[in-house]
Structure formats: structure tokens, C-alpha cells
Amino acid sequence: MANFVECITDPDLAGELWCGERTVAVLTASPQGTVEGSVALLDLGAPDPALRFVAVLDCAEDALLVPLLQAAADMARTAGGTALRWITEEDTSPGKAAVDLNALESGEVYRWWRRDLPAGVPVGDAAVRRLPAEEEGVAFRIGTDEASYDVELAGTRARLVHHREADSTADALTALTSAALHALDTGHPDTRDVEVNAAPDDEELHAAVRRLGFEPTSSRAVEYTLAFA
């Protein structure tokens, strides 16, 4: 599979796979002649070489991810890094890429919480408003000046991807989440369940979603670190 990994260091050639000024290179996997997965290698400039290099994944298939991450690790090592980090979504057991590369879990980034729909909640606070979606794949955004959800729809499931610009209370986040549930109940009646992502230390959001009947699932986003010998 490594024969199908290509390293691109020219932003013009990488196109939309290039992730901004901190991108060092983009590694792509093209086993069938077309790109089927990629990793953007970022040098975030941290003084500690163990914290510097991060791989941004655009690939979920382990058969592609393992050689892509190995190639990214080789580049980071050559550039003076002592570790490579990445974040991936998975259930509670480590993914094949982490096992094959002997990477260790650095910490949980967020976990998904789930509840059934319809929620039957009233309209939330008047400060919560419907906003235009800014990214592809987002059905709509709902939020306040402090926090928002990007609402993604896939079949009968909705995902509320949380963003926060400032500190917020559990009451405010309850109103925001209620408004998102109400919008799904009224505007997308075929949706049968909804998930919310919350960081492990986000006590305010945990309190809000618990009030509304959400329960934590085994699905989470985890940071892994591959230390170089």
C-alpha cells in the first residue's frame, strides 16, 4: 500500500487538501488511481518537539490510514519531531491504525451523547436564532452570540456539532439545545434520533444535555500520539 502514498509539498498541487500556512505536506493514497484518503501534516510550531507535528486525517479506512500515518511519521521524524499526533473518531476500543503503529491514547477530545426524537420540547430562548450553514454537509446552524450547533443530517440521525465562542451557563446551553431539538422536530420529522458532541470536561454542556434526556455513548473522538524511538 505504501507504493500508493504520494507526498505533495506544493500547495497549488494539493488544492483544497492543503490546510493553511502551517501545512508541511499532504500525503495521499491512490490505490485505484484516484485519491481515496489523505493526511495533511501540520507543523504547529510548538517549542516542544513532542507536541509539534499533527496529522489531520481525511480517511477512515485503516488499510489506507496506516501507510499514510507511517509516511507522515517518517516526515515528522526527519524534520526533528519526536512524536506525531492525530485525532480520530472511534468506539471505546483502539482502532487498527493505533494498534498497528503502537500509538498511545493521549486523551479523549469529545464524546457523543444521544437521545431519541421527537423530543417534544418547546421553542427555546428568543436569543437563539437560525443561522446560515457555512460548511458543506451542514443542514443548518442554530446558535447565540456565545455558542452554536452545526446540524448535520444522515438518514434518520441528526448530529449537533458544538461550537463555543465564550463561556456559557448550563441554562443557556439547555435553551440552545432545546431550540435545536425543536427545529428538528418541526422541520425534519423523519429524524429518529440525535447526537451531541461534548468535551469530557465541559460540565455546563453535560448538565444541559442530561436535562434533555441525552445519554453518553461509546462513540468518541480520541487523540493518539505516536512517539518516535
C-alpha positions in Angstrom: 0.0 0.0 0.0 2.9 2.4 0.7 3.6 2.4 -3.1 0.3 4.3 -3.5 1.3 7.0 -1.0 2.3 10.3 -2.6 3.8 13.3 -0.8 2.7 16.7 -2.1 4.6 19.8 -0.8 3.2 22.3 -3.4 0.0 23.9 -2.1 -1.2 24.5 -5.7 -0.9 20.8 -6.4 -2.6 19.8 -3.1 -5.5 22.1 -3.7 -8.3 22.0 -1.0 -6.4 19.3 0.9 -3.8 22.0 2.0 -4.8 23.2 5.5 -3.3 26.7 5.7 0.1 28.2 6.4 1.2 25.6 9.0 0.8 22.7 6.5 4.1 21.0 5.7 2.9 18.4 3.2 -0.2 16.4 2.1 0.1 12.7 1.8 -2.4 11.0 -0.4 -3.3 7.3 -1.0 -4.4 6.4 -4.5 -4.6 2.6 -4.8 -7.1 2.7 -7.6 -5.6 5.6 -9.5 -7.7 8.2 -7.7 -7.3 9.7 -4.2 -9.1 7.6 -1.7 -7.6 9.1 1.5 -5.2 11.8 2.7 -3.3 13.2 5.6 -2.3 16.8 6.0 0.9 17.1 8.1 0.9 20.3 10.2 3.9 21.8 11.9 2.2 23.9 14.7 5.5 25.4 15.8 5.4 24.3 19.4 8.7 24.6 21.3 8.4 21.0 22.5 9.1 18.7 19.5 6.8 16.1 21.1 3.8 18.5 20.6 4.7 20.0 17.2 3.5 17.7 14.5 -0.1 16.9 13.9 -1.8 14.8 11.2 -5.2 16.0 10.0 -7.0 12.9 8.7 -9.3 12.7 5.7 -9.6 9.0 5.7 -11.4 6.4 7.8 -10.2 3.1 6.2 -7.4 1.5 8.2 -5.9 -0.1 5.1 -5.2 3.4 3.8 -4.7 5.2 7.1 -1.8 3.0 8.4 0.6 3.7 5.5 -0.5 7.4 5.4 0.3 7.9 9.0 3.5 6.0 8.8 4.6 8.2 5.9 3.6 11.3 7.9 5.6 10.0 10.9 8.7 9.5 8.8 8.4 13.1 7.6 7.9 14.4 11.1 10.9 12.4 12.4 13.1 13.6 9.6 12.1 17.2 10.4 13.2 16.9 14.0 9.9 16.0 15.7 9.8 13.3 18.4 6.1 12.4 18.0 3.1 12.5 15.7 -0.4 13.2 17.0 -3.8 12.8 15.4 -7.5 12.7 16.3 -9.9 10.1 15.1 -13.4 9.0 15.9 -14.0 5.5 17.2 -15.8 3.4 19.8 -14.1 2.6 23.1 -11.6 0.1 21.7 -8.5 1.4 19.8 -8.6 1.5 16.0 -6.4 -0.7 13.9 -4.2 2.2 12.9 -3.3 3.0 16.5 -2.6 -0.7 17.3 -0.5 -1.3 14.2 1.6 1.8 14.7 1.9 1.3 18.5 0.4 4.7 19.2 -0.9 5.5 22.7 -4.1 7.3 23.6 -3.3 10.9 24.7 -6.8 11.8 25.8 -10.5 12.0 24.9 -11.4 15.1 22.8 -15.2 14.7 22.9 -17.8 12.0 23.3 -21.2 11.7 21.6 -24.4 11.9 23.6 -27.7 10.5 22.1 -31.4 10.7 22.6 -34.5 9.6 20.6 -36.7 12.0 18.7 -39.2 13.6 18.6 -38.1 15.5 21.8 -41.3 17.4 22.3 -39.5 20.4 23.7 -40.9 24.0 23.4 -39.1 26.8 21.5 -36.0 27.9 23.3 -34.8 31.3 24.4 -35.5 34.2 22.0 -31.7 34.8 21.8 -31.3 31.6 19.9 -31.6 32.1 16.1 -31.3 30.1 12.9 -28.1 30.9 11.1 -26.9 30.1 7.5 -24.8 27.0 7.2 -21.2 27.9 6.4 -19.7 24.4 5.6 -20.6 21.7 3.2 -22.6 18.9 4.7 -24.3 21.1 7.3 -28.1 21.3 7.0 -28.4 24.4 9.2 -26.7 26.2 12.1 -28.5 27.4 15.2 -27.0 29.5 17.9 -26.5 32.6 20.0 -23.6 35.0 20.3 -21.9 32.6 22.7 -22.5 29.1 21.3 -23.9 27.3 18.3 -24.6 23.9 16.7 -23.9 22.9 13.2 -26.7 20.4 12.4 -25.7 17.5 10.2 -28.3 15.1 8.8 -27.5 11.5 7.8 -30.5 9.2 7.1 -32.7 9.3 10.2 -30.0 10.6 12.5 -29.0 14.2 13.3 -25.7 15.3 14.7 -25.3 18.6 16.6 -21.7 19.6 16.4 -21.0 22.1 19.2 -19.0 25.3 19.0 -18.5 27.8 21.7 -17.0 31.3 21.4 -17.3 32.3 25.0 -18.2 30.9 28.5 -21.8 29.9 28.8 -24.1 28.6 31.5 -25.9 25.3 31.7 -29.2 27.2 31.4 -28.1 29.0 28.2 -26.9 25.7 26.7 -30.1 24.0 27.6 -32.0 26.7 25.8 -29.7 26.4 22.7 -30.1 22.6 22.7 -33.8 22.8 23.2 -34.1 25.1 20.2 -32.1 22.7 18.0 -34.3 19.8 19.1 -37.4 21.8 18.3 -36.1 22.7 14.9 -35.5 19.0 14.2 -39.0 18.0 15.5 -40.8 20.6 13.3 -38.5 20.8 10.3 -37.2 17.3 9.9 -39.9 14.9 11.3 -38.3 11.8 9.7 -35.3 12.2 12.1 -35.5 9.4 14.7 -32.5 10.2 17.0 -30.0 13.0 17.6 -26.4 13.1 18.9 -24.5 16.0 20.6 -20.7 16.1 21.0 -19.3 17.3 24.3 -15.7 17.5 25.7 -15.0 15.4 28.8 -14.5 18.5 31.0 -17.5 20.5 29.6 -19.6 20.3 32.8 -22.1 23.0 31.6 -22.9 21.2 28.4 -23.1 17.8 30.2 -25.6 19.3 32.6 -27.7 20.8 29.7 -27.9 17.6 27.6 -28.6 15.5 30.7 -31.6 17.7 31.5 -32.9 17.0 28.0 -32.6 13.2 28.2 -29.3 12.6 26.4 -27.1 9.7 27.5 -23.4 9.2 26.7 -22.5 6.7 24.1 -19.3 4.7 23.3 -18.6 6.8 20.2 -15.9 9.4 20.8 -13.0 11.3 19.3 -9.6 10.4 20.7 -6.2 11.9 20.3 -3.4 9.4 19.7 0.4 10.0 20.0 3.0 8.0 18.1 6.3 8.6 19.9 9.4 8.0 17.8 12.1 5.7 19.3 
